[in-house]
């Protein structure tokens, strides 16, 4: 039996801590799938979880907190339901991936649109991970 349910989103899966976030933005690799800008970093597993995620919505584009929170809630739910696409691959290789999802669109999406994009992002990150073999803790490898 698994120690945690497969469709949960625990606190350990949230990327937090200034050092971890700074390292992600400094050494991470960028990608883009509209409406998300993605920054990710693959490394050997150093925490109990394989995936850690940070979700950001700009105050410049959405003045009301209720709108920003709605977008983050939709994104978290789509992530929670589909993260297994990437998590199994990371677990087999004992790797960890830190991911920042930055929402850049100007309007609030429907849940179905959000879920489709999150699935696409997870598939692309899985493909990138399968081509990536971290040789060092610095995470300075390139993806072919």
PyMOL CGO cylinders between C-alpha atoms (Angstrom):
from pymol import cmd
from pymol.cgo import CYLINDER

trace = [
    CYLINDER, 0.00, 0.00, 0.00, 1.32, 3.47, -0.90, 0.3, 1, 1, 1, 1, 1, 1,
    CYLINDER, 1.32, 3.47, -0.90, 2.19, 5.80, 1.99, 0.3, 1, 1, 1, 1, 1, 1,
    CYLINDER, 2.19, 5.80, 1.99, 0.09, 8.58, 0.41, 0.3, 1, 1, 1, 1, 1, 1,
    CYLINDER, 0.09, 8.58, 0.41, -2.91, 8.52, -1.90, 0.3, 1, 1, 1, 1, 1, 1,
    CYLINDER, -2.91, 8.52, -1.90, -2.00, 8.93, -5.59, 0.3, 1, 1, 1, 1, 1, 1,
    CYLINDER, -2.00, 8.93, -5.59, -4.33, 11.89, -6.15, 0.3, 1, 1, 1, 1, 1, 1,
    CYLINDER, -4.33, 11.89, -6.15, -3.31, 14.17, -3.32, 0.3, 1, 1, 1, 1, 1, 1,
    CYLINDER, -3.31, 14.17, -3.32, -1.39, 17.42, -3.28, 0.3, 1, 1, 1, 1, 1, 1,
    CYLINDER, -1.39, 17.42, -3.28, 0.60, 17.50, -0.06, 0.3, 1, 1, 1, 1, 1, 1,
    CYLINDER, 0.60, 17.50, -0.06, 2.56, 20.36, 1.43, 0.3, 1, 1, 1, 1, 1, 1,
    CYLINDER, 2.56, 20.36, 1.43, 5.84, 18.59, 0.58, 0.3, 1, 1, 1, 1, 1, 1,
    CYLINDER, 5.84, 18.59, 0.58, 4.90, 18.84, -3.13, 0.3, 1, 1, 1, 1, 1, 1,
    CYLINDER, 4.90, 18.84, -3.13, 4.82, 22.64, -2.98, 0.3, 1, 1, 1, 1, 1, 1,
    CYLINDER, 4.82, 22.64, -2.98, 8.08, 24.35, -3.79, 0.3, 1, 1, 1, 1, 1, 1,
    CYLINDER, 8.08, 24.35, -3.79, 8.91, 26.65, -0.91, 0.3, 1, 1, 1, 1, 1, 1,
    CYLINDER, 8.91, 26.65, -0.91, 11.95, 28.20, 0.65, 0.3, 1, 1, 1, 1, 1, 1,
    CYLINDER, 11.95, 28.20, 0.65, 13.91, 31.08, -0.82, 0.3, 1, 1, 1, 1, 1, 1,
    CYLINDER, 13.91, 31.08, -0.82, 17.03, 28.99, -1.54, 0.3, 1, 1, 1, 1, 1, 1,
    CYLINDER, 17.03, 28.99, -1.54, 15.14, 26.35, -3.52, 0.3, 1, 1, 1, 1, 1, 1,
    CYLINDER, 15.14, 26.35, -3.52, 13.20, 28.97, -5.49, 0.3, 1, 1, 1, 1, 1, 1,
    CYLINDER, 13.20, 28.97, -5.49, 16.34, 31.03, -6.23, 0.3, 1, 1, 1, 1, 1, 1,
    CYLINDER, 16.34, 31.03, -6.23, 18.15, 27.88, -7.40, 0.3, 1, 1, 1, 1, 1, 1,
    CYLINDER, 18.15, 27.88, -7.40, 15.25, 26.98, -9.69, 0.3, 1, 1, 1, 1, 1, 1,
    CYLINDER, 15.25, 26.98, -9.69, 15.16, 30.41, -11.34, 0.3, 1, 1, 1, 1, 1, 1,
    CYLINDER, 15.16, 30.41, -11.34, 18.96, 30.58, -11.58, 0.3, 1, 1, 1, 1, 1, 1,
    CYLINDER, 18.96, 30.58, -11.58, 19.69, 27.07, -12.91, 0.3, 1, 1, 1, 1, 1, 1,
    CYLINDER, 19.69, 27.07, -12.91, 16.32, 26.03, -14.33, 0.3, 1, 1, 1, 1, 1, 1,
    CYLINDER, 16.32, 26.03, -14.33, 15.54, 25.48, -17.98, 0.3, 1, 1, 1, 1, 1, 1,
    CYLINDER, 15.54, 25.48, -17.98, 12.71, 27.53, -19.52, 0.3, 1, 1, 1, 1, 1, 1,
    CYLINDER, 12.71, 27.53, -19.52, 9.89, 26.25, -21.68, 0.3, 1, 1, 1, 1, 1, 1,
    CYLINDER, 9.89, 26.25, -21.68, 6.61, 27.68, -22.89, 0.3, 1, 1, 1, 1, 1, 1,
    CYLINDER, 6.61, 27.68, -22.89, 3.18, 26.17, -23.49, 0.3, 1, 1, 1, 1, 1, 1,
    CYLINDER, 3.18, 26.17, -23.49, 0.56, 28.87, -23.66, 0.3, 1, 1, 1, 1, 1, 1,
    CYLINDER, 0.56, 28.87, -23.66, -0.81, 30.03, -21.20, 0.3, 1, 1, 1, 1, 1, 1,
    CYLINDER, -0.81, 30.03, -21.20, 2.09, 28.87, -18.97, 0.3, 1, 1, 1, 1, 1, 1,
    CYLINDER, 2.09, 28.87, -18.97, 5.73, 29.79, -18.85, 0.3, 1, 1, 1, 1, 1, 1,
    CYLINDER, 5.73, 29.79, -18.85, 7.55, 26.81, -17.34, 0.3, 1, 1, 1, 1, 1, 1,
    CYLINDER, 7.55, 26.81, -17.34, 10.87, 26.75, -15.54, 0.3, 1, 1, 1, 1, 1, 1,
    CYLINDER, 10.87, 26.75, -15.54, 12.10, 23.34, -14.44, 0.3, 1, 1, 1, 1, 1, 1,
    CYLINDER, 12.10, 23.34, -14.44, 15.17, 21.79, -12.90, 0.3, 1, 1, 1, 1, 1, 1,
    CYLINDER, 15.17, 21.79, -12.90, 16.02, 18.08, -12.69, 0.3, 1, 1, 1, 1, 1, 1,
    CYLINDER, 16.02, 18.08, -12.69, 18.34, 16.81, -9.99, 0.3, 1, 1, 1, 1, 1, 1,
    CYLINDER, 18.34, 16.81, -9.99, 19.08, 13.74, -7.90, 0.3, 1, 1, 1, 1, 1, 1,
    CYLINDER, 19.08, 13.74, -7.90, 16.40, 13.21, -5.29, 0.3, 1, 1, 1, 1, 1, 1,
    CYLINDER, 16.40, 13.21, -5.29, 17.15, 15.15, -2.10, 0.3, 1, 1, 1, 1, 1, 1,
    CYLINDER, 17.15, 15.15, -2.10, 13.65, 15.40, -0.59, 0.3, 1, 1, 1, 1, 1, 1,
    CYLINDER, 13.65, 15.40, -0.59, 10.92, 12.84, 0.11, 0.3, 1, 1, 1, 1, 1, 1,
    CYLINDER, 10.92, 12.84, 0.11, 8.92, 13.88, -2.96, 0.3, 1, 1, 1, 1, 1, 1,
    CYLINDER, 8.92, 13.88, -2.96, 9.82, 13.60, -6.64, 0.3, 1, 1, 1, 1, 1, 1,
    CYLINDER, 9.82, 13.60, -6.64, 7.88, 16.64, -7.84, 0.3, 1, 1, 1, 1, 1, 1,
    CYLINDER, 7.88, 16.64, -7.84, 7.75, 20.08, -6.28, 0.3, 1, 1, 1, 1, 1, 1,
    CYLINDER, 7.75, 20.08, -6.28, 5.73, 22.83, -7.92, 0.3, 1, 1, 1, 1, 1, 1,
    CYLINDER, 5.73, 22.83, -7.92, 5.32, 26.58, -7.62, 0.3, 1, 1, 1, 1, 1, 1,
    CYLINDER, 5.32, 26.58, -7.62, 2.31, 28.26, -9.27, 0.3, 1, 1, 1, 1, 1, 1,
    CYLINDER, 2.31, 28.26, -9.27, 2.35, 32.00, -9.93, 0.3, 1, 1, 1, 1, 1, 1,
    CYLINDER, 2.35, 32.00, -9.93, -0.24, 34.38, -11.40, 0.3, 1, 1, 1, 1, 1, 1,
    CYLINDER, -0.24, 34.38, -11.40, 0.71, 37.98, -12.10, 0.3, 1, 1, 1, 1, 1, 1,
    CYLINDER, 0.71, 37.98, -12.10, -1.00, 40.78, -10.20, 0.3, 1, 1, 1, 1, 1, 1,
    CYLINDER, -1.00, 40.78, -10.20, -0.38, 42.94, -13.26, 0.3, 1, 1, 1, 1, 1, 1,
    CYLINDER, -0.38, 42.94, -13.26, -2.76, 40.82, -15.36, 0.3, 1, 1, 1, 1, 1, 1,
    CYLINDER, -2.76, 40.82, -15.36, -5.31, 40.01, -12.63, 0.3, 1, 1, 1, 1, 1, 1,
    CYLINDER, -5.31, 40.01, -12.63, -5.93, 42.83, -10.18, 0.3, 1, 1, 1, 1, 1, 1,
    CYLINDER, -5.93, 42.83, -10.18, -8.40, 40.92, -8.01, 0.3, 1, 1, 1, 1, 1, 1,
    CYLINDER, -8.40, 40.92, -8.01, -7.01, 38.28, -5.67, 0.3, 1, 1, 1, 1, 1, 1,
    CYLINDER, -7.01, 38.28, -5.67, -10.13, 36.17, -6.20, 0.3, 1, 1, 1, 1, 1, 1,
    CYLINDER, -10.13, 36.17, -6.20, -9.23, 35.84, -9.92, 0.3, 1, 1, 1, 1, 1, 1,
    CYLINDER, -9.23, 35.84, -9.92, -5.59, 34.95, -9.19, 0.3, 1, 1, 1, 1, 1, 1,
    CYLINDER, -5.59, 34.95, -9.19, -6.68, 32.39, -6.60, 0.3, 1, 1, 1, 1, 1, 1,
    CYLINDER, -6.68, 32.39, -6.60, -9.19, 30.83, -9.01, 0.3, 1, 1, 1, 1, 1, 1,
    CYLINDER, -9.19, 30.83, -9.01, -6.48, 30.32, -11.66, 0.3, 1, 1, 1, 1, 1, 1,
    CYLINDER, -6.48, 30.32, -11.66, -4.11, 28.81, -9.10, 0.3, 1, 1, 1, 1, 1, 1,
    CYLINDER, -4.11, 28.81, -9.10, -6.90, 26.54, -7.81, 0.3, 1, 1, 1, 1, 1, 1,
    CYLINDER, -6.90, 26.54, -7.81, -7.71, 25.32, -11.34, 0.3, 1, 1, 1, 1, 1, 1,
    CYLINDER, -7.71, 25.32, -11.34, -4.03, 24.71, -12.05, 0.3, 1, 1, 1, 1, 1, 1,
    CYLINDER, -4.03, 24.71, -12.05, -3.48, 22.83, -8.77, 0.3, 1, 1, 1, 1, 1, 1,
    CYLINDER, -3.48, 22.83, -8.77, -6.50, 20.62, -9.39, 0.3, 1, 1, 1, 1, 1, 1,
    CYLINDER, -6.50, 20.62, -9.39, -5.42, 19.73, -12.93, 0.3, 1, 1, 1, 1, 1, 1,
    CYLINDER, -5.42, 19.73, -12.93, -1.89, 19.07, -11.64, 0.3, 1, 1, 1, 1, 1, 1,
    CYLINDER, -1.89, 19.07, -11.64, -3.15, 16.89, -8.77, 0.3, 1, 1, 1, 1, 1, 1,
    CYLINDER, -3.15, 16.89, -8.77, -5.22, 14.70, -11.08, 0.3, 1, 1, 1, 1, 1, 1,
    CYLINDER, -5.22, 14.70, -11.08, -2.51, 14.23, -13.74, 0.3, 1, 1, 1, 1, 1, 1,
    CYLINDER, -2.51, 14.23, -13.74, 0.90, 14.44, -12.04, 0.3, 1, 1, 1, 1, 1, 1,
    CYLINDER, 0.90, 14.44, -12.04, 1.33, 10.65, -12.20, 0.3, 1, 1, 1, 1, 1, 1,
    CYLINDER, 1.33, 10.65, -12.20, 2.30, 11.09, -15.89, 0.3, 1, 1, 1, 1, 1, 1,
    CYLINDER, 2.30, 11.09, -15.89, 5.65, 12.51, -14.77, 0.3, 1, 1, 1, 1, 1, 1,
    CYLINDER, 5.65, 12.51, -14.77, 5.98, 11.26, -11.18, 0.3, 1, 1, 1, 1, 1, 1,
    CYLINDER, 5.98, 11.26, -11.18, 6.38, 7.58, -12.09, 0.3, 1, 1, 1, 1, 1, 1,
    CYLINDER, 6.38, 7.58, -12.09, 9.26, 8.32, -14.46, 0.3, 1, 1, 1, 1, 1, 1,
    CYLINDER, 9.26, 8.32, -14.46, 11.05, 10.43, -11.84, 0.3, 1, 1, 1, 1, 1, 1,
    CYLINDER, 11.05, 10.43, -11.84, 10.53, 7.79, -9.16, 0.3, 1, 1, 1, 1, 1, 1,
    CYLINDER, 10.53, 7.79, -9.16, 12.04, 5.01, -11.28, 0.3, 1, 1, 1, 1, 1, 1,
    CYLINDER, 12.04, 5.01, -11.28, 15.22, 7.04, -11.83, 0.3, 1, 1, 1, 1, 1, 1,
    CYLINDER, 15.22, 7.04, -11.83, 15.42, 8.45, -8.27, 0.3, 1, 1, 1, 1, 1, 1,
    CYLINDER, 15.42, 8.45, -8.27, 15.30, 11.99, -9.59, 0.3, 1, 1, 1, 1, 1, 1,
    CYLINDER, 15.30, 11.99, -9.59, 13.55, 15.10, -8.38, 0.3, 1, 1, 1, 1, 1, 1,
    CYLINDER, 13.55, 15.10, -8.38, 12.08, 17.90, -10.48, 0.3, 1, 1, 1, 1, 1, 1,
    CYLINDER, 12.08, 17.90, -10.48, 11.31, 21.40, -9.28, 0.3, 1, 1, 1, 1, 1, 1,
    CYLINDER, 11.31, 21.40, -9.28, 8.84, 23.25, -11.51, 0.3, 1, 1, 1, 1, 1, 1,
    CYLINDER, 8.84, 23.25, -11.51, 7.55, 26.81, -11.65, 0.3, 1, 1, 1, 1, 1, 1,
    CYLINDER, 7.55, 26.81, -11.65, 4.35, 27.38, -13.64, 0.3, 1, 1, 1, 1, 1, 1,
    CYLINDER, 4.35, 27.38, -13.64, 3.81, 31.06, -14.39, 0.3, 1, 1, 1, 1, 1, 1,
    CYLINDER, 3.81, 31.06, -14.39, 0.38, 31.88, -15.82, 0.3, 1, 1, 1, 1, 1, 1,
    CYLINDER, 0.38, 31.88, -15.82, 0.72, 34.62, -18.45, 0.3, 1, 1, 1, 1, 1, 1,
    CYLINDER, 0.72, 34.62, -18.45, -2.65, 34.79, -20.23, 0.3, 1, 1, 1, 1, 1, 1,
    CYLINDER, -2.65, 34.79, -20.23, -4.95, 37.77, -19.74, 0.3, 1, 1, 1, 1, 1, 1,
    CYLINDER, -4.95, 37.77, -19.74, -8.21, 35.88, -19.10, 0.3, 1, 1, 1, 1, 1, 1,
    CYLINDER, -8.21, 35.88, -19.10, -9.38, 33.16, -16.71, 0.3, 1, 1, 1, 1, 1, 1,
    CYLINDER, -9.38, 33.16, -16.71, -9.41, 29.79, -18.50, 0.3, 1, 1, 1, 1, 1, 1,
    CYLINDER, -9.41, 29.79, -18.50, -12.00, 27.03, -18.26, 0.3, 1, 1, 1, 1, 1, 1,
    CYLINDER, -12.00, 27.03, -18.26, -11.01, 23.96, -16.27, 0.3, 1, 1, 1, 1, 1, 1,
    CYLINDER, -11.01, 23.96, -16.27, -10.91, 21.73, -19.37, 0.3, 1, 1, 1, 1, 1, 1,
    CYLINDER, -10.91, 21.73, -19.37, -8.48, 24.09, -21.11, 0.3, 1, 1, 1, 1, 1, 1,
    CYLINDER, -8.48, 24.09, -21.11, -6.30, 24.18, -18.00, 0.3, 1, 1, 1, 1, 1, 1,
    CYLINDER, -6.30, 24.18, -18.00, -6.29, 20.40, -17.68, 0.3, 1, 1, 1, 1, 1, 1,
    CYLINDER, -6.29, 20.40, -17.68, -5.40, 19.90, -21.37, 0.3, 1, 1, 1, 1, 1, 1,
    CYLINDER, -5.40, 19.90, -21.37, -2.44, 22.27, -21.04, 0.3, 1, 1, 1, 1, 1, 1,
    CYLINDER, -2.44, 22.27, -21.04, -1.23, 20.69, -17.80, 0.3, 1, 1, 1, 1, 1, 1,
    CYLINDER, -1.23, 20.69, -17.80, -1.31, 17.25, -19.45, 0.3, 1, 1, 1, 1, 1, 1,
    CYLINDER, -1.31, 17.25, -19.45, 0.69, 18.63, -22.38, 0.3, 1, 1, 1, 1, 1, 1,
    CYLINDER, 0.69, 18.63, -22.38, 3.19, 20.21, -19.96, 0.3, 1, 1, 1, 1, 1, 1,
    CYLINDER, 3.19, 20.21, -19.96, 3.59, 16.95, -18.02, 0.3, 1, 1, 1, 1, 1, 1,
    CYLINDER, 3.59, 16.95, -18.02, 4.15, 14.98, -21.23, 0.3, 1, 1, 1, 1, 1, 1,
    CYLINDER, 4.15, 14.98, -21.23, 6.77, 17.45, -22.43, 0.3, 1, 1, 1, 1, 1, 1,
    CYLINDER, 6.77, 17.45, -22.43, 8.55, 17.43, -19.06, 0.3, 1, 1, 1, 1, 1, 1,
    CYLINDER, 8.55, 17.43, -19.06, 8.51, 13.63, -19.05, 0.3, 1, 1, 1, 1, 1, 1,
    CYLINDER, 8.51, 13.63, -19.05, 10.12, 13.58, -22.49, 0.3, 1, 1, 1, 1, 1, 1,
    CYLINDER, 10.12, 13.58, -22.49, 12.73, 16.14, -21.33, 0.3, 1, 1, 1, 1, 1, 1,
    CYLINDER, 12.73, 16.14, -21.33, 13.44, 14.06, -18.22, 0.3, 1, 1, 1, 1, 1, 1,
    CYLINDER, 13.44, 14.06, -18.22, 13.91, 10.87, -20.21, 0.3, 1, 1, 1, 1, 1, 1,
    CYLINDER, 13.91, 10.87, -20.21, 16.57, 12.61, -22.32, 0.3, 1, 1, 1, 1, 1, 1,
    CYLINDER, 16.57, 12.61, -22.32, 18.23, 14.12, -19.24, 0.3, 1, 1, 1, 1, 1, 1,
    CYLINDER, 18.23, 14.12, -19.24, 20.64, 12.24, -17.01, 0.3, 1, 1, 1, 1, 1, 1,
    CYLINDER, 20.64, 12.24, -17.01, 21.93, 14.43, -14.16, 0.3, 1, 1, 1, 1, 1, 1,
    CYLINDER, 21.93, 14.43, -14.16, 25.64, 13.88, -13.57, 0.3, 1, 1, 1, 1, 1, 1,
    CYLINDER, 25.64, 13.88, -13.57, 26.07, 16.38, -10.79, 0.3, 1, 1, 1, 1, 1, 1,
    CYLINDER, 26.07, 16.38, -10.79, 24.20, 18.12, -8.04, 0.3, 1, 1, 1, 1, 1, 1,
    CYLINDER, 24.20, 18.12, -8.04, 24.52, 21.48, -9.84, 0.3, 1, 1, 1, 1, 1, 1,
    CYLINDER, 24.52, 21.48, -9.84, 22.05, 20.42, -12.55, 0.3, 1, 1, 1, 1, 1, 1,
    CYLINDER, 22.05, 20.42, -12.55, 24.11, 22.04, -15.31, 0.3, 1, 1, 1, 1, 1, 1,
    CYLINDER, 24.11, 22.04, -15.31, 23.36, 19.37, -17.92, 0.3, 1, 1, 1, 1, 1, 1,
    CYLINDER, 23.36, 19.37, -17.92, 21.71, 20.24, -21.20, 0.3, 1, 1, 1, 1, 1, 1,
    CYLINDER, 21.71, 20.24, -21.20, 18.77, 18.59, -22.89, 0.3, 1, 1, 1, 1, 1, 1,
    CYLINDER, 18.77, 18.59, -22.89, 19.28, 17.47, -26.47, 0.3, 1, 1, 1, 1, 1, 1,
]
cmd.load_cgo(trace, "trace")
